[in-house]
């Protein structure tokens, strides 16, 4: 699941959408590189949705730094969704 469909009902400007998309892609790549079971096909869709929604939530609170969004989302997933 890409992040774009979840942004459809939001009011982010094009620059913010680009930052959120890049943060999401970075976070997912980090999850995959880590060897996490959450990157397995059985969990991938749910894990990607959690990452996307968390990144959007942070952005709605004003965060716009790509690295901060990525790191926070990876940390959130690791702490709240055990393998």
C-alpha positions in Angstrom: 0.0 0.0 0.0 1.5 3.3 -1.0 0.9 6.4 1.2 -0.7 8.5 -1.6 -4.3 7.0 -1.3 -4.2 7.9 2.5 -3.3 11.5 1.6 -6.4 11.9 -0.6 -8.5 13.4 2.2 -5.8 15.6 3.6 -4.9 19.2 3.0 -1.1 18.9 2.5 0.5 21.0 -0.2 2.5 19.3 -3.0 5.8 19.8 -1.2 4.6 18.2 2.0 3.1 15.3 0.0 6.6 14.7 -1.5 8.3 14.8 1.9 5.7 12.4 3.4 6.1 10.0 0.4 9.8 10.0 0.7 9.7 9.5 4.4 7.4 6.6 4.0 9.6 5.0 1.3 12.7 5.5 3.5 10.9 4.0 6.5 9.7 0.9 4.5 13.2 0.4 3.1 14.7 0.5 6.6 12.1 -2.1 7.8 13.0 -4.4 4.9 16.8 -4.0 5.4 16.4 -4.8 9.1 15.1 -8.3 8.2 11.9 -7.6 10.2 9.2 -10.2 9.9 6.9 -7.3 9.4 8.3 -7.0 5.8 7.2 -10.5 5.0 4.3 -10.7 2.5 1.8 -11.8 5.2 2.4 -8.7 7.3 3.6 -6.2 4.7 0.2 -4.5 3.9 -0.7 -3.9 7.5 2.8 -2.7 8.4 3.0 -0.3 5.5 -0.5 1.1 6.4 0.6 1.6 10.0 3.8 3.4 8.8 1.8 5.6 6.5 -0.8 6.6 9.0 1.8 7.4 11.7 3.7 9.6 9.3 0.5 11.4 8.3 -0.4 11.8 12.0 3.1 13.4 12.7 2.7 15.7 9.7 -0.7 16.8 10.8 1.0 17.9 14.1 3.4 19.9 12.0 6.5 17.7 11.5 8.0 18.1 8.0 11.5 16.8 8.4 11.9 13.7 6.2 14.5 12.0 8.5 12.5 12.7 11.6 9.3 11.3 10.1 11.1 8.2 8.9 12.9 7.5 12.2 9.8 8.1 14.3 7.6 5.8 12.1 10.2 3.0 12.2 10.5 3.3 16.0 6.8 3.4 16.4 6.3 0.2 14.4 9.1 -1.6 16.2 7.8 -0.7 19.6 4.1 -1.3 19.0 4.0 -4.2 16.6 6.1 -7.1 17.8 7.1 -9.7 15.3 
